[in-house]
Amino acid sequence: MKQKTKITRNKVMLEPADKLRLLPPYLFGAVDKLKREAFLRKQDVIDLCMGNPDIPTADHIIERLYDTIKHHPRTHRYPQAKGMPKFRQTVAGWYRKKTGVDLDPESEVLALIGSKEGIAHICMAYLNPGDVALTTNPCYPVHYNGIILAGGKPYNMPITEKNGYIPVLEDIPVSVAKKAKLMFLNYPNNPTTASLDDTGFFKEVIEFAKCYNIMVCHDYAYSEIVYDGYKPPSFMEVKGSKSVGMEFHSFSKTYNMCGWRVGYCVGGADFLAPLEKIKSYLDYGVFTAIQLSAIKAMTGSQKHVHDTVAEYRRRMIKLADGLRQAGWDVPLPKATMYLWARLPEGFRKMTSLDFAKLLIEKTGIAVAPGSGFGEYGEGYIRMAVVTHFKRFHDAILRVKKFLKEGPKG
Ligand SMILES: Cc1ncc(COP(=O)(O)O)c(C=O)c1O
């Protein structure tokens, strides 16, 4: 007999999964709201908040995309999820040239729909509910949120001015280290801009990882956004790295391709296989035409990369000089397109979020509050030099006036 169910509601109401509640507020969501309010007040917003490159992708990369889409309709089909062989071979070639490391394109390279996707999925591939994973604090948010979304428990390794923004491994309690399954690192670092002088720290990390059986995931997104001849070490160039983990890389910053969503992961085959497996159940990989464009990016002229870096440097020197003259000392980094600055004197009783709010309200300048990257980022703000050079003159004048008026305005 068919059972008759009495309908007691006219709308389905469900609570989303608990883990969504455990996520900290999304940093850029809060600042976006401030920006929208500023636009509504008809303020001329100078947006230094997100690391979203304003310089377009190089023409030869764009041309490769439309030529492929127009003339090679086979590329409109589902792509090879792990990346087409030519993509993986080109990545391996890039690593050989850059770091001297040999990678097997078949098992040690995996294409990603942007490195953020891979970082989130590596957590899902390895963490069971309650598993501990180590991440720096502050950090690029998905290094923390990826752990939460996988049901894991992040353990914060503070990185502060005092420790040179490098985690002190001895400070990690043995009981935590024994439980930890993976560790995220990122040099050159977002948001602090910290950079490693040599491979010494990575060597320590490899020993630590072997001692406690921890997989290391190094995020190398800013490897090419470097100044004055600085060469940031790759995790993969250190002996033993393949036996403890992997490195994530991105086309977003190097080639101004953040909207294209393409990146990759390289490392020990055993570590990459579960990531490939989970991805094969969830996505179909990177659009083939985009993979071909990424190959073009790696193999074509690198002039655009050098020009982009030179332009970021010009902007950050202009901004840092102007701020210094206004009484706010902001160090110039060796890498990344960010300035990481302690709140100016006179404003240090405020939180970084309140400072960012006041700054946009009074000047129209949007910056990222350090606390959005973790509580150890409190007291700092991050400025991304991703707007036209001409805008910095205006930005400096506005900040000068703002600093003069002080926190009470
Ligand atoms: C450290 C770091 N890793 C990864 C990413 C994301 O890169 P993708 O665009 O490849 O997902 C960013 C973006 O800002 C980043 O700062």
The ligand as an SDF file (V2000), in Angstrom:
LIG
                    3D

 16 16  0  0  0  0  0  0  0  0999 V2000
   50.6690   31.4720   -2.0810 C   0  0  0  0  0  0  0  0  0  0  0  0
   49.6270   31.2940   -3.1230 C   0  0  0  0  0  0  0  0  0  0  0  0
   49.3970   30.0710   -3.6110 N   0  0  0  0  0  0  0  0  0  0  0  0
   48.4570   29.8510   -4.5380 C   0  0  0  0  0  0  0  0  0  0  0  0
   47.6910   30.8940   -5.0160 C   0  0  0  0  0  0  0  0  0  0  0  0
   46.5880   30.5930   -6.0170 C   0  0  0  0  0  0  0  0  0  0  0  0
   47.0900   30.3280   -7.2290 O   0  0  0  0  0  0  0  0  0  0  0  0
   46.1440   29.7730   -8.3920 P   0  0  0  0  0  0  0  0  0  0  0  0
   45.5780   30.9650   -9.0800 O   0  0  0  0  0  0  0  0  0  0  0  0
   47.0770   28.9700   -9.2330 O   0  0  0  0  0  0  0  0  0  0  0  0
   45.0810   28.9420   -7.7770 O   0  0  0  0  0  0  0  0  0  0  0  0
   47.8840   32.1800   -4.5440 C   0  0  0  0  0  0  0  0  0  0  0  0
   47.0470   33.2780   -5.0160 C   0  0  0  0  0  0  0  0  0  0  0  0
   47.0650   34.3810   -4.5690 O   0  0  0  0  0  0  0  0  0  0  0  0
   48.8750   32.3870   -3.5630 C   0  0  0  0  0  0  0  0  0  0  0  0
   49.0980   33.5890   -3.0640 O   0  0  0  0  0  0  0  0  0  0  0  0
  1  2  1  0
  2  3  1  0
  2 15  2  0
  3  4  2  0
  4  5  1  0
  5  6  1  0
  5 12  2  0
  6  7  1  0
  7  8  1  0
  8  9  2  0
  8 10  1  0
  8 11  1  0
 12 13  1  0
 12 15  1  0
 13 14  2  0
 15 16  1  0
M  END
$$$$
